[in-house]
Amino acid sequence: MYKSQKGRYKPDRQWPANSSDPFPMEGDILVLQFINTYRNRSRADRKDLLGSYTDFIAWCWEFGMINLDEHNYLDLEGYCHADEANLVWQRAVKLREALHEFIYGPMRDREVHEIDMLIFNELIDEANAHLRYELDNNRPRLAWIEIEDQPKGPLLKLVKQAEYLLNSQAFDHIKKCKCGNVFLDTTHGKNRRWCNPLGCGQKARMKVYRKRIAERVMGEEATVMKIELIDPKFVGEVA
């Protein structure tokens, strides 16, 4: 892959909140990157990267949903109001799993559970209660009200992003990589196979390459063994 293409699979983001950079970049858009914070969900080595409210707002800051000042303020609010922050974190995890089911259910021809719909609708209703139109340069624009200082603010913004995705044509082009990550296929032919061509794609190509080399080596060894089994006298007579 050319260097000029690599940037296509690296979204704009803040400097990692954690020096080990645990949050996945794969997914192409914010909502799918949020879903991918549960790594390897179908394997024994699965890992949830959103283990607390602190992790949740760190993810929100790292991916540009809130700025650094908002992050620091919410982090303090989460410390002072731990019970409220913990509830927001639990609702964020439930939203993530509901969104995963919205995507994965149709892929597996499996009906989406009513509980997932209830979780989503409750958050949508709550988010809509904090939206209204206000004049901006003498033009009505939709604006958030009374959520800047609330621990649930980023969650409500996130669920509205999910609503836009569910009602867009892009939803039909969401795919699931073999590693378990979901991604948005924006290629012209809609033939993209991996969440990150530089990660999973490279691994798949290397696997095919190693298999081809192994088959070639085995073929050469079989040819050598066949030659050694030929009677030297017969070779001489033929010569």
C-alpha positions as CSV (number, residue, x, y, z in Angstrom):
1,M,0.0,0.0,0.0
2,Y,1.3,3.5,-0.9
3,K,2.1,5.8,1.9
4,S,-0.4,8.3,0.6
5,Q,-3.2,5.8,1.3
6,K,-2.3,5.0,4.9
7,G,-3.9,8.2,6.2
8,R,-7.3,7.1,4.9
9,Y,-7.4,4.6,7.7
10,K,-6.3,6.8,10.6
11,P,-9.1,9.2,11.8
12,D,-8.4,12.6,13.2
13,R,-8.0,12.2,17.0
14,Q,-6.5,13.9,20.0
15,W,-3.2,12.8,21.5
16,P,-4.0,9.4,23.2
17,A,-5.3,9.8,26.7
18,N,-3.4,6.7,27.6
19,S,0.3,6.4,26.6
20,S,-0.2,2.8,25.5
21,D,-3.0,4.0,23.1
22,P,-5.5,1.3,23.9
23,F,-8.5,2.7,22.0
24,P,-9.0,1.3,18.5
25,M,-8.8,3.6,15.6
26,E,-10.6,1.1,13.3
27,G,-14.2,1.8,12.3
28,D,-13.8,4.9,10.1
29,I,-16.6,6.8,11.9
30,L,-17.2,7.7,15.6
31,V,-20.1,5.4,16.3
32,L,-18.3,2.3,14.9
33,Q,-15.1,3.2,16.7
34,F,-17.2,3.3,19.9
35,I,-18.5,-0.2,19.2
36,N,-15.0,-1.4,18.6
37,T,-13.9,-0.5,22.2
38,Y,-14.9,-4.1,23.1
39,R,-12.0,-6.0,21.5
40,N,-12.3,-9.6,20.3
41,R,-15.8,-9.9,21.8
42,S,-16.2,-13.4,20.3
43,R,-12.9,-14.8,21.5
44,A,-11.5,-15.9,24.9
45,D,-9.1,-13.0,25.0
46,R,-11.8,-10.4,24.7
47,K,-11.2,-7.1,26.5
48,D,-13.5,-4.2,27.3
49,L,-11.6,-0.9,27.0
50,L,-14.4,1.1,28.7
51,G,-14.0,-0.1,32.2
52,S,-15.2,3.0,34.0
53,Y,-16.6,6.5,33.5
54,T,-13.0,7.8,33.4
55,D,-12.3,5.5,30.4
56,F,-15.5,6.7,28.7
57,I,-14.7,10.4,28.9
58,A,-11.1,9.7,28.0
59,W,-12.3,8.0,24.8
60,C,-14.7,11.0,24.2
61,W,-11.8,13.4,24.5
62,E,-9.4,11.3,22.4
63,F,-11.8,11.1,19.5
64,G,-12.8,14.8,19.6
65,M,-16.3,14.6,21.2
66,I,-15.2,16.9,24.0
67,N,-12.2,19.2,24.4
68,L,-9.6,19.0,27.1
69,D,-11.2,21.5,29.4
70,E,-14.5,19.7,29.2
71,H,-12.7,16.4,29.9
72,N,-11.0,17.7,33.0
73,Y,-14.3,19.2,34.3
74,L,-16.2,15.9,33.7
75,D,-13.4,13.9,35.2
76,L,-13.7,16.0,38.4
77,E,-17.5,15.8,38.3
78,G,-17.2,12.0,38.0
79,Y,-15.0,11.9,41.1
80,C,-17.3,14.1,43.1
81,H,-20.5,12.4,42.0
82,A,-19.3,8.8,41.6
83,D,-22.7,7.2,41.7
84,E,-24.1,9.4,38.9
85,A,-21.0,8.9,36.8
86,N,-21.1,5.2,37.3
87,L,-24.7,5.1,36.0
88,V,-23.7,7.1,32.9
89,W,-20.9,4.6,32.3
90,Q,-23.2,1.6,32.6
91,R,-25.7,3.2,30.2
92,A,-22.8,3.9,27.7
93,V,-21.9,0.2,27.8
94,K,-25.5,-0.8,27.3
95,L,-25.8,1.6,24.3
96,R,-22.6,0.1,22.8
97,E,-23.9,-3.4,23.0
98,A,-27.4,-2.4,21.6
99,L,-25.7,-0.7,18.6
100,H,-23.6,-3.8,18.1
101,E,-26.8,-5.9,18.0
102,F,-28.5,-3.4,15.5
103,I,-25.6,-4.1,13.2
104,Y,-24.8,-7.8,13.9
105,G,-28.4,-9.0,14.2
106,P,-29.4,-8.5,10.6
107,M,-26.0,-9.9,9.4
108,R,-26.8,-13.2,11.2
109,D,-30.5,-13.0,10.3
110,R,-31.2,-12.7,14.0
111,E,-34.0,-10.6,15.5
112,V,-33.0,-7.6,17.5
113,H,-34.1,-7.9,21.2
114,E,-36.7,-5.5,22.5
115,I,-34.5,-4.6,25.4
116,D,-31.9,-3.1,23.0
117,M,-34.6,-1.0,21.4
118,L,-35.8,0.2,24.8
119,I,-32.3,1.2,25.8
120,F,-31.8,3.2,22.6
121,N,-35.2,4.9,22.6
122,E,-34.9,6.0,26.2
123,L,-31.6,7.7,25.4
124,I,-32.9,9.2,22.3
125,D,-35.9,10.7,24.2
126,E,-33.5,12.1,26.8
127,A,-31.2,13.6,24.2
128,N,-34.1,15.2,22.3
129,A,-35.2,16.9,25.5
130,H,-31.9,18.8,25.5
131,L,-32.2,20.0,21.9
132,R,-33.9,23.1,20.5
133,Y,-33.6,25.6,17.7
134,E,-31.9,28.9,18.4
135,L,-31.0,31.8,16.1
136,D,-27.4,31.7,14.8
137,N,-26.6,34.7,12.5
138,N,-30.3,35.1,12.1
139,R,-30.8,31.5,11.0
140,P,-32.5,28.8,13.2
141,R,-30.0,26.0,14.1
142,L,-30.4,23.0,16.3
143,A,-28.4,23.5,19.5
144,W,-27.7,21.5,22.7
145,I,-29.0,23.1,26.0
146,E,-28.1,22.3,29.6
147,I,-25.7,19.4,29.0
148,E,-22.3,21.0,29.1
149,D,-21.9,20.5,32.9
150,Q,-23.6,17.1,33.1
151,P,-21.7,13.8,33.2
152,K,-24.2,12.4,30.7
153,G,-23.6,15.1,28.2
154,P,-21.2,13.1,25.9
155,L,-23.4,10.1,26.1
156,L,-26.4,12.1,24.8
157,K,-24.3,13.5,21.9
158,L,-23.1,10.0,21.1
159,V,-26.6,8.5,20.9
160,K,-27.7,11.3,18.4
161,Q,-24.7,10.4,16.3
162,A,-25.9,6.8,16.3
163,E,-29.4,7.9,15.3
164,Y,-28.0,9.8,12.3
165,L,-26.1,6.6,11.3
166,L,-29.1,4.3,11.6
167,N,-31.2,6.6,9.4
168,S,-28.5,7.1,6.7
169,Q,-27.6,5.0,3.6
170,A,-24.2,4.5,5.2
171,F,-25.8,1.9,7.6
172,D,-26.2,-0.5,4.7
173,H,-22.5,-0.4,4.0
174,I,-21.3,-1.4,7.5
175,K,-19.3,-4.7,7.5
176,K,-17.7,-6.9,10.1
177,C,-14.0,-7.8,9.9
178,K,-12.8,-11.3,10.8
179,C,-11.2,-9.8,13.9
180,G,-14.7,-8.8,15.1
181,N,-14.4,-5.0,14.5
182,V,-17.1,-3.3,12.5
183,F,-16.2,-0.7,9.8
184,L,-17.8,1.4,7.1
185,D,-17.0,0.3,3.5
186,T,-16.7,3.5,1.5
187,T,-14.9,1.9,-1.5
188,H,-16.4,2.3,-4.9
189,G,-17.0,-1.4,-5.5
190,K,-18.0,-2.0,-1.8
191,N,-15.5,-4.9,-1.8
192,R,-13.4,-3.9,1.3
193,R,-12.8,-6.9,3.5
194,W,-10.8,-5.7,6.6
195,C,-11.3,-3.0,9.2
196,N,-7.7,-1.9,8.6
197,P,-5.8,-2.9,5.5
198,L,-2.6,-2.1,7.3
199,G,-3.5,-4.4,10.2
200,C,-5.9,-7.3,9.5
201,G,-5.4,-7.0,5.8
202,Q,-1.6,-7.3,6.1
203,K,-1.9,-10.3,8.3
204,A,-4.2,-12.0,5.8
205,R,-1.9,-11.3,2.9
206,M,1.1,-12.6,4.9
207,K,-0.9,-15.8,5.8
208,V,-1.6,-16.4,2.1
209,Y,2.1,-15.7,1.2
210,R,3.4,-18.1,3.9
211,K,1.0,-20.8,2.7
212,R,2.2,-20.3,-0.9
213,I,5.9,-20.5,0.1
214,A,5.2,-23.6,2.2
215,E,3.4,-25.3,-0.7
216,R,6.3,-24.5,-3.0
217,V,8.9,-25.9,-0.6
218,M,6.9,-29.0,-0.1
219,G,6.6,-29.4,-3.8
220,E,10.4,-29.0,-4.3
221,E,11.1,-31.5,-1.5
222,A,8.7,-34.0,-3.1
223,T,10.5,-33.6,-6.4
224,V,13.9,-34.3,-4.8
225,M,12.6,-37.4,-3.1
226,K,11.2,-38.7,-6.3
227,I,14.5,-38.2,-8.1
228,E,16.4,-40.0,-5.3
229,L,14.1,-43.0,-5.6
230,I,14.9,-43.5,-9.3
231,D,17.3,-46.4,-10.0
232,P,20.7,-45.0,-11.0
233,K,21.1,-47.8,-13.6
234,F,17.8,-46.8,-15.2
235,V,19.1,-43.2,-15.4
236,G,22.3,-44.4,-17.0
237,E,20.5,-46.5,-19.6
238,V,18.3,-43.6,-20.5
239,A,21.3,-41.4,-20.8
